Amino acid sequence: MLANKRILLIIGGGIAAYKTPDLIRRFRERGASVTPVLTRAGAEFVTPLTISAVAGVKVHTDLFDLTDEAEMGHIQLSRSADLVIVAPATADLMAKMAGGQANDLASTLLMATDTPVMIAPAMNVRMWEHPATQRNLATLKSDGIAVIGPNAGDMACGEFGPGRMSEPLEIVAAAEAALSDGPLKGKRIVITSGPTQEPIDPVRYISNRSSGAQGTAIARALVALGAEVVFVSGPADVPPPEGVQLVRIETARQMLDAVQAALPADAAVFAAAVADWRVAQEATSKMKKEKGALPTLSFAENPDILATISQMTEGRPPLVVGFAAETDDVIANATAKRLRKGCDWIVANDVSVGTGTFGGADNTVHIISDRGVEDWPKMGKAQVAERLADRIAGALRG
């Protein structure tokens, strides 16, 4: 998808700039050319020599470079790319973009461009959550700016939370989706996958037998159709697909938080096998075995992620797809589940002993919607995913 594409990469001034040499390398190994623009603050974290060596071209830093400006070089730069990416997009750069400032090369290019723009925010968690940053983010989104990330994790400052710049491969995947001509180009889809793990104590947990294979296959199929995919995954047996924005979680509560943070979206596919219950009081140290005494565990109900998103009064994705893993009365139970949860479709399958669905390569599913039940023959999980992705593309086209 990126062969012969031209990327204009604006590197902002944040510690996440250390990832940009790898980002450039990832683009170039896929056949894209990268023209780098390094802000003055960005040059405090990565040197022009490093960026130039990796990109194989000159690094642009100064708006008033007379050689370039004799022919209005900043206008040429801004319009010769297929995609403009700002990574890292600092709070300052986002504010400049939202306010329409143009007082240096980077901000001038962003004002002058007529090509698509994508930003990869990176900043301290408090800066990211500040009302001003969130207002600027809303403005940029309304202006048509695509946003990838940020991810949650440990910060260079020692804090934890959202604010880490997306990884290079995630940014590359988002660029591929933005430049794709597939039927899901420009569509943002959230997928949950894998099991959740609900801790009992620091070494034990409650989980299930889901491998994550079906959710991974669906994500891969949607990416192939050009979608921007946010992949919220529990501890699955299979590796995550390339081309997605990966959010790793362990518990059901973390999964709900990640899904809500990923909205708005055009569709949400809930393929994860979420634990219905958790231990009400997780032990802070390993529970010891005592002779003649069995531990007593009290349980609490986990949040119902599918119902929560399906029943949103504002910001609900236009298409919400749930999964029903049943061991008996598959159609009846799945039909009742769709009505109870309020989702648009339910993908029902039989996971009883002997079917080989959990952890296996094949699946037999039934699509339940307000139009009734559609029975699909047994097929590989990749085929199920491709067929479902086509159905989602058709539904989003209207």
N, C-alpha and C positions, 0 to 999 in steps of 0.2 A: 504493500500500500504506500510505502514511503519512497519507493524508487524514483529518483529524479525530482523529488519534491524539495523545495527551498524553504528552510526554516530560518527566521530571524529571531535569535535568542537574546533577550535582554536580561542581563544578570544584575540583580539588585544586591544591596549591601546587607547581607546577613550571613551567619555562620553556615547556613545551608548552601551557600555558594560553593562550598567544597565539593558538592555533588555534581556540579556542572561539567567538569571535564569528563566524568563518566557518562553524563547525559549526552554530551556532544558525541562521544564515541559510539554510544548506542544508536544515535540517529545515523551516523555515517556508515556503520556496519549494515544498516538497512537500505543504503543507497541514497540517503538524503544528504543535501549539502547544508551546512550551518554557517550563517553569518553572525558572529557574536558582537554584541554591544555591551560594553562593561561600564557600569556607572562608577563614579568616583568612589562611592562607598563600597561597591563591589570589589574594586581593586585593592581594598584593605584586606580582603580575604583570599582572593586568587589573583595571581599576577597576569598582566596582559601576555607575557611570554608563554606561560603555561597554556592559556586559552588558545592563543594563536597556534602553538605547536600541535595541540589536539585537533583543532578545527582545520588546520592546513590553510588558513587564510588570515588576512589582516584583522585585528581587533579594532573596532571603532569605539572611541572614548569621548571625543571632543566635538561639540556642535559647531565650533568655529574653526574647523580644519580647513584652511584656505584652499588646499588642493581639491578637496571634495566639494566645498561650497561654491566654487566657481561655476559648477553645473548643478547647484542645488542638490548636493549629494544626499542630504537627509530625506528629501522627498523621494529620491530614487530608491534609497534603502527601504523606506516605509512601504513602497508599493511593488517591489520586485519579488517579495516573498509570497509563498502560498499560505503560510501561517506564521503569526507572530506569537512567541511564547515569552512570558515574563516569569523567570525562575531564578532565584526566589523572588516572589512578589512581596515586598516588605509593606508594613503599614503605611510608610511614607509614600511609596510608589502607588499603592492603592488609593491613597488620599489624593494624590496628584491626578490620577486617572479620573477619579470620580468628580473632582473639581474642575477638570479641564485645564490644568496648568501645563505650560510648555516652556520651562526655563532651563532645560538641559537637553542633551541629545536623546536620552531615553524617552522623556515625557513628550518631546517634540515629535519623535517618530510615532508614538502612540496616538497623538492627536492627528497626525497627517496620514495615517494608514487607511486604506480602504479594503484591507484584507482581514480575515478572521483573526481574533485575538484570544489567547488563552492565558490564564494566570495560574501559578502554583504558589499560593500564599505560604509564608513561613515567618513566624514571629513568636514571641513569648505568649503563653496561654492567656495572660491577663490582657495583653494588647489585642489578641484575637477576639476575646469576649467583650472588649470595650464597646459601648454603644456606638461610638463614632466609627469604628472599624466595621461593625455590622451594618450601619447605615450606608457606608461606602460600598460594602459588598452588595447590598441590595440594589444600589444604584448601578453598579457595574453589571450585575446580572440583567437588570432591566434594559441596559444598553446593548445587550447581546454578547457580553463578554463571557466566555466559557471559563469555568473554575474547576480545577482538579485539586482535591484535598482541602484543608490540610489533614494530616493523620494525627492520631493521638499517640503519645509516648513520652519518654523522658526528654527533657529539654537540656540544652547546654548550660542553662542557668541553674539547673538542679530541680526545677519544677516539673510537674507531670500534667499532661492534658493535650487538647487539640492545639496544633500550632507547628508540628513538624512538617517540613515540605515533603510532598509525595516522592516516592523513590523514582529513580530514573526510568525504570521499565514501566512504571505506572504512568508517567508523563508521556512516554513514547506511545503507550497504548491509547491514551486519550487523544494524542495527535493523530494516530491512525484512524480513530473513530471520527474525528473532526474532518479528516480529509477523505474519508470513505464515501463512495457513491452508493452504498448499500441501502436497502429500504428502511433501515433503522438509523440512518445518519441523522444526527442532531437529537436523538432520543436518549434520555437518561433512564436507566433501569437498575433497580436495586434487587439483588438476589441474596437470600439467606441459604446457607448450606451446612451440611455436616451435623454432628450432634452437639449438644451443650453438655457441660460438666458442672454439676452442682456439688460444691465441696461439703464433706462431712467434717473433716479435720484437715490439717495441712498435707496429709498424705493419701486421703481416701476421698472418693467422690461418687456421685450417682450419675449414670449416663445411659446410653443405649447403643445399639449395634449399627447405627448409620455410618456408612463409609464416606459419605459426601460425594460419591461418584456421580449421581444424577444431577445434583446441583452444579457441580463443576462442568459437566457436559453442557448443561443449559447455558451457563455463563459463556463458555467457549463458542457456542452456536450463535448467541446474541452478538458477541463481539465480531464474529465473521460477517454479520449483517450490518455492521457499522454502528452498533449501539455503544454508548458510554456506559460501562457496567461498574457499579459499586458492589463488590462481592464481600458480604459479611459472613465469615466462616468460623464455625467452631473447630475443635481439634479433630480434623478429618484424617482418614487414612491415606487419601490420595492428595497429591500436591495441588496447589491452586493453579488455575489456568493463567497463561500469560495474557496480557492485554486488558487486565481489570485493575480497578482501584481496590486493593485488598485491605479489609479491616478484620483483624483477628480478634476473636472474643472467646470467652470460656463459658460464661453463664447466660441464662435467659435474660436476666436484667441488663447485662452488658449488650446483648444482641438487640434488645428493644431500643436502648439508648443509641446504638450505632445506626439502626434503621432510621430513627427519627432525625438524627443528625444528617443523614444522607438525603433527606427530602428537601426540596420538592423533586419529584421524579415523574416520568410519564407512565411507568409501570413498576409494580413490585411483585416479585415471585418468591414465595415463601416455601422453599424446598427443604429447609432445615428440619431436623427431628428434634424439636425443643422439649426438654424435660418438663412435664406438667407440674412437678413438685420439687421443692428444695427442703433441706433441713432448716428448720426455723432458727436454730441457734448453732452456727458453725463453731466447733471447738477450736480454740486458739492454739492448742498443742495436741499432739497425737494421743488419741484415746487408747488407754492401756487395757489389755486383756486381764480380767480378774477372774480367778477360779470361782465357779458357781454363780457368777453374776453376768447377765447379759445387758448390753447397753440399751437404753431407751431413747429412741429418736422421735422427736416431734417434727411434723412436716408443715410447711406453708405452701400455698399455691403460688406458682410462678405467674408473671404477667402473661396474658394471652396476646401475643404479638400480632397474629393475623387479625383477630377481632379489633384490637386497638387501632390498627391502621385502616381496616375496612370501614370502621364506623367513625372515622374522623369527620368532623363537620367542615373543617377548612383544611386545604392542602392535601386532601386525599388523592393519591395517584388515580388517573382515569381508569386504569386497569389493575386490579388486584387479583393475583392468582395464588391460591393456597394448595397445599398437598394434604392428602389423607392417606396415611399408612394404616391399613386395616387388616385384621386377621379373620374377620367373619362379617357376613352381610355387607360386603364392600360397598355396593351401590347405595343401599338404604342408609348406611351410616354416613357415607360421604355426602349424600344429598341433604341429609339433616344438618350436617356440619356446615355446608355452604349457606343454608338459610340462617343458621344460628350465628355464624361469624359475620355474615354480610358481605362476603367477597364475591367477585364476579364469576370466577371459575374455580373449580376444585379438580385437581389432578389426583385421581384415586388409584391406589394400587394395593395388591394383596401381598402382605409381608409375612404371612404365616409360615411356620416351619415347613420346609420342603420346596418353597417357591424359589429360594435363592436370590430374592430381590435385594435384601440387605447384604451388601458386600459382593454381590454378583455382577455379571456383565449385562444381563438382560432385564427387561421390565415389561409388564403388561399393564397398561393404564387405561383409564376411562375418564374422559373429559366431561364434567358435569357443569352445566350453565343454565341460564334461564330458558334455553332452547331445548333442554333435555339432556340425554346421555349419549355420548359418542364413544363407542368401543373401538380401541385400537388393538391390532394384533400384537402378539409377542414380538419384540424386536430389541436390538441392542440399545443401551442407554444413550449412546451417541445419536442413534436414529430417532429415538424419542425426543431428544433435545432439539435436533434440527427441525423436526416436524412441529414441535411446540413453538420454537422460535419463529417459524413461518406463520403460525397462527397468531402469535403476538404482533408480528409486523403487520399482518392483515387487519387486525383489530385497531391498531394505532393509526393506520391509514384512514380508518373510518369506513 
